[in-house]
């Protein structure tokens, strides 16, 4: 008996996420909470977990075997994965199959935007053990994605990280769409410093301009904060996108202030 669970509202959503995994409980819990859950309730996204083990045909429900050529660990067998992918593709043959692997293209904000605007159906294959049989990759996978140069035990956390960041790009999923537009990496800059109540915390005051109600001054302060943080923490982002005319003026002004500090 094959068990799949598609969590969705009562209309066809904008984007369907399907996760092929040996640990569906991990991912189902993720679909049932927080921002992604709100997106599902609003019919903007759907989440489905498919248990790869349900597609194993032998009586022990085997999904892995020893690697040809010897060596340690186990490799995920191709047949259950092929059957699991086919079952999802029946709904939409054009669904994109994404393999979670540390060997893939590094995931970033640009990729999140591409997935959010360009797709209706994303299928994530979560590997375990030493990974999956190479023939699954060569025959069924459209893209290989990594979330960074480190190796985890399974692809579920990677798939959830991607689904989370793609979902917040879909209009209506977040409480306010403006929040994702000022996020770090949109426009190749880090987000400005944020403050909330109380006005004074451990003797440190919130910058006065943020209490002024002057929208233009607040915008300029945030732009400066965003540029300073990008310059200090991620100067490489200036290589991806040159400073605009306004940014150059702000950076020059900041240089002058630093110069005065060093040579009063
Ligand atoms: N032996 C594989 C290698 O060296 O390339 C690593 C296998 S890893 C222990 C098991 C599974 O975790 C992978 O098949 C993949 O699905 C997932 N995984 C591990 N690290 C990942 C990463 N950085 N990004 C995406 N998926 C990852």
Boltz pocket constraint, residues with backbone or C-beta under 6 A from the ligand:
constraints:
  - pocket:
      binder: B
      contacts: [[A, 99], [A, 100], [A, 101], [A, 102], [A, 103], [A, 125], [A, 126], [A, 127], [A, 128], [A, 129], [A, 130], [A, 131], [A, 132], [A, 145], [A, 146], [A, 147], [A, 148], [A, 149], [A, 150], [A, 151], [A, 152], [A, 153], [A, 154], [A, 155], [A, 156], [A, 158]]
      max_distance: 6.0
